[in-house]
């Protein structure tokens, strides 16, 4: 599908400088631009490439001033990176969404509620009493259990598993091999020294505009619900335990693990490989740096780092001393020898 410079400018509220009828049909990096491609210039260190790029159209900042001749048509915008991201989303929407259909090999329960405006791919399964919203895309080999609710415009990628009783909001994206609603890690020690299974009878509830990364797992609650708020973004390979609650618009990076019944506030930013103990309360707008270990509650608007984690600025100051600890010890030993000889 081709787009002209003027069409692109209308989409991103920009202005054209050059050939308004110039057409593109693909995207490229500015240093790899070819005829028919759209690129962008956001980082000043890439400015030299704009004079040599073969990209047909390039998004640039309103403040860009050319120092040499160039051949690409410019579309000036307030924020080239944001504008390019918007175009990427638009391009993805119109190129990746399949036409409405249900594959002959898909297994859809006669008791499920499935509207006409959906796509269900090969060998997908939709269980009894599940309700699928409008414009939902269910790719091949997705498993949707019984009594599951999927909201409008949600996309579920191949291999994902949405287990019994789960509720998925509107405009969500569930990536490959994510598992939502598996049993939580519930075991009770008995007098024989082994463990008895604690039945996990709750469910998982995802809000709207939630993104769940590949191979991420969200466990069903023991009682009640494991809750993921609106706009939450979960990276790949995250483990969320039973009865955890994650507030609206919190983002969590890969390989983070959250133990059961911990409550995380809204607008938090959690780095990769963070470990969070169970039954904690993490406030709103909390920042947790990568590889941190969280063993106690954290107040609102706090930034922490380390294991066990403590104040981010204090950690950085302490790290300077830790890095020089060997020299400090040598100095102390030298002072001790002097004192011993006095």
N, C-alpha and C positions, 0 to 999 in steps of 0.2 A: 504494500500500500504506500503510495507516494503522498508527501506533504510539501506544500510550498512554504517559502519563507513567511509570506503574509499569514498563512494559516497557523504556523507555529507562533508567530508574534501574537496573534489573537488568543491562543491558548495560554500563553505565559505573560500576557499584558506587557509585551515588549514593542519595540519599534525597529523597523527594518532599515538597514543602511547598505544599499547595494541593490541586487536584483530581487525584487519582491516575488517574482515568479519562479525563482530557482527552486528545484525540487530535490527532495531527499527521500530515501526509502530504507535507510539503515543508520545505525549509530556507531560512533567510533571515538577513540581517544584522539586528542588534538595532534599528538605526534605520529599517529597512525592513520590520519584521515585520508580518505580516498574519495574519488568523484562519486556523488550520490549519497554521501554520509553527512550526518549532523554531529557536531562536536561542541565542546564548551571550553572556555578559559576562565577558571576560578582561582587557581594558584598562581601568583605572580611569577614564580620560577619557570613556569611553562610559557611565559609570554613570547620568547624567541620563536616558538613553533608556529605562532599564528602567521608569521610572514612567509612560511614555507609550506604550511599545511595544504593538502589537496582536498580537505573537507569542503563540501559545497556550501554549507551553512555553519556558522559558529556562534554560539551564545557568548556574549561578553558583558561585562559590567557597564552601566551607564557612564562610569567615570573613565573607561578605557580610552587612552589617547595613543594613536598609532605613531610610531617613530620611523617606519619604513613602509613601502608599498606592500599590499597584500591582495590576494585574489578571491578569498572566501567572502561570501555575503554575511554581514553581521546582523544579529538580532540582539539589540541592547536591552538588558533587563536590570533590575535592582540587585538581584542575587543569582548569578549564573548557575551555581551548583544547585540551588533550590529549584530553579526553573528546569534544569536538566533532569532532576529527580522527578519533577512533576510529569515531564514528557515520558520518562521511562515508565512511570505508572500507567500513563495513558496508553502507551505503546503495548505494554504487557496486557492491559485489559482487552484491547481489541484484537490481539494476535493469539492469546493463549486460551481464551474462553471458548470451549467447544459448543457446538450446536446442541440444542435440547434433544435428548434421546436417552433411552434405557437399553443397554446392550442385551442381546438375547441370552447371553451367558450369565447375566446378573441374576441374583436370587433376592427377590423382593417379597416379603411376607404379604399375604392377602389382607392381613390385619394392620399393615402399615399405612400411614397417610402420606401419599406422595403426589404432589401436583404435577401438572403437565410441563411446567417450566423448570425442569431440572435436567442435569446430565448425570447418568450413572454408568460407569464404565464396566468393562469385562470382568467377570468373576467377583464383582462387589456383592456384599450381602447386607440387606436391611432387615432387621428383626421385627418381630411382632409388636404391634402397638407403638412403634416409633413414628415420629411426626417429622417430616422433612419440609423445610420452608421453600419459598419460591426462589428461583435463580441459584439454587445450590448446585455445586459441582462436586461429584463424588467419583474420584478416579478409580482405575481398576484395582482390584484386590483390597479394597477397603472393607473392614468389618465394622458394622454398626449393629450393636446388640438390641435387646428388647427395651421398650419404654424410653428410648433415647429421643431427645428433641434437638433438632438442628435448625438454627435461625436462618432467615433470608440472606442470600448473597454469600454464604459461607463456602469455602473451598477446602476439600479434604483430599490430600495427595495420597498416592498409591502406598499401600502397606500400612496405613494408619489403622488403629484399633480404638473404637469408641464403645466402651463396654456398658452393660446394662444400667439404665437409670440416669446416665449422664445427660447434662443439659448444656448445649453449645449455643452461644448467642448469635447475633447477626453480624455479617461482615467479618467473620473470623477466618483465619487460615491455619489449617492443621497440616504440618509438613510430614514427609515420609517417615513411616514407622514409629510415629509418636503413639503412646499408649495412654489413654485417658479413662480412668475408672477401674484400674486393676486394684486388687486388694492392698490395703495398707499393711505395714509390717507390724502385725499385732500378734504377740505371743506372750503367754503368761507362764512363769516357771511353776512346776508342780513338785510335790513331795518326793518324786522319784528322780529328781534332778534333770528331767527333760522339760519340754515346753508344750503347752496346750494352745491350740489355735484360738484366737479371739475373733469371732466372726465380724467381718466388715460389712455393715448393713446400710451404710450411707451412700452418698453419690458424689459426683463432681459437678460443679456449676461454673461455667465460663460466661463472663459478660460479653458485651459487644466489642468488636474491633480488637480481639485478642489474637496474637500470633504465637503459635506453639512450634518450636523448632524440631528438626528431625531427631528421632530417638529420645525425645524428652518424655518423661513419665510423670503423670499426676495421679496420685492414689486416691481411691474413694475413701470417704470418711468412715470411721468406726460407727459413729452415730451422727446424724445431721449431714453436713456438706463440707467438702473441701471447696473453697471459693477463690476464684481468680477474677479480679475486677475488670472493669471496662478499660480497654486500651492497653492492657498489659502485654509486654513483648518478652517472650521467653526464647532464648537461644537454643542451640542443639545440646543434647546430652545433659539435661537438667533433671534432677530428681526432686519432686515435691511430695512430701509425706502426707499421711492422712490428717484431715481436719486443719490443714494449713489454710490461712487466708492471706491473699496478696491484694493490696489496695490498688485503686485505679491508677493507670499510667505508670506503673513501676516497670523497670526494665532489668532483666537478669541475664548475665552472660554465661557462657558454656561451662559445664562441669561443676556448677554450683549444686549443693545438696542442702535441702531444708528439712529438718526433722519435724515429726508430727506436732500438731497443735500450736505451732508458732504463728503469730499474727504479724504481718508486715504491712506498713502503712502505704499511703499513696505517694506517687512521684519520687520513689526511691530509685537509686541507681546502684546495682550490685554487680561487682566485677566477676571475672572468671575464677573458678576453683575456690569459691568461698564456701565454707562449711558453717551452717547455722544450727545450733542445738535446738532441742524441742522445748515447747511451752514457754517461749520467749515472746516479748512484745517489742517490735521494731517500729519506731515512730515514723512520721511523715517526712518526706524530703531528706531521708538519710542516705549518705554516700558510703559504700563499703568497698574498699580497694581490693584488688585481686589477691587471692590466696589467704585472705583473712579468716580467722576463726572466731565466731561470735558465740560467747558463752554466757552473756548476760543481756538484759534489756538495754535498748538504746533510745535516747530521747529524740524528739523532733529536731530537724535541722542540724544533725551531727554528722561529721565525716570521720571514719575510723579506718585503721589499718593495723595489720600484724596478727600474731597468734600468741596469747589471746589478744584480741583487737583492743586498741585504745585510741585516743585522739590522734588524728592524722598528723597535725603539726608537731605534736609532742613525739610521735613516732619518728618523724624525720630528724628531729633534733637528737633523739636518743640513738638513732642509727649512726649518726656521725661519731658518737662516742664508742658505740659498739664496734664500728669498723676499725677504730684505732685502739681497741681494747688491749691488744698485745703490747703496744707501745706504752699504754698507761700502766700496765702491770710491770713492765721493765722499770719504769720510773719509780713506781712504788717500792719495788725490790731494791733499787739503788738507794732510795731514801732510807729504807729499813736498815740496810748495811751501814750507812753513815751513822744512823742513830745508835746502832748496836756497838759501834766503835767509840762512841763518845762517853 
